[in-house]
Amino acid sequence: MLVRASTILLALVGVVAFPWPLTVVFVFIAALFLPPLALLCGVLYDILYFVPGAYPFPLATLLGLAGFLVAEVVHGFVKTRIMGA
């Protein structure tokens, strides 16, 4: 339980405290425990750092959505195959 809470906290703090490649690693690890966290961090990143005119769409939100979908599939597979046995 403490590992899950610390990875989630590290991912959320990483959005404002660490460089983006390290934040992506933290979010990916934390999203394996809580898949919607990837989407949440993507939206948070866009709220904080989005520059109108830089991209025609919110890039971090779309990447967060892709990370959410991948994490959901992996989380479902691990929960069904490994934890269910």
Residue pairs with C-beta under 8 A, 6 or more apart in sequence:
4 33
4 34
7 26
7 29
7 30
7 33
8 30
8 33
8 34
8 37
10 26
10 30
11 23
11 26
11 27
11 29
11 30
11 31
11 37
11 41
12 37
12 41
12 44
14 22
14 23
14 26
14 27
15 23
15 41
15 44
15 45
15 48
16 48
18 26
20 45
23 41
23 45
27 37
27 38
27 41
27 64
27 67
28 38
28 67
28 71
30 37
31 37
31 38
31 67
31 68
31 71
32 71
32 74
32 75
32 78
33 75
35 68
35 71
35 72
35 75
36 68
37 71
38 64
38 65
38 67
38 68
38 71
39 61
39 64
39 65
39 67
39 68
40 64
41 64
42 58
42 60
42 61
42 62
42 63
42 64
42 65
42 67
43 58
43 60
43 61
43 64
45 60
45 61
45 64
46 58
46 59
46 60
46 61
49 60
50 58
50 60
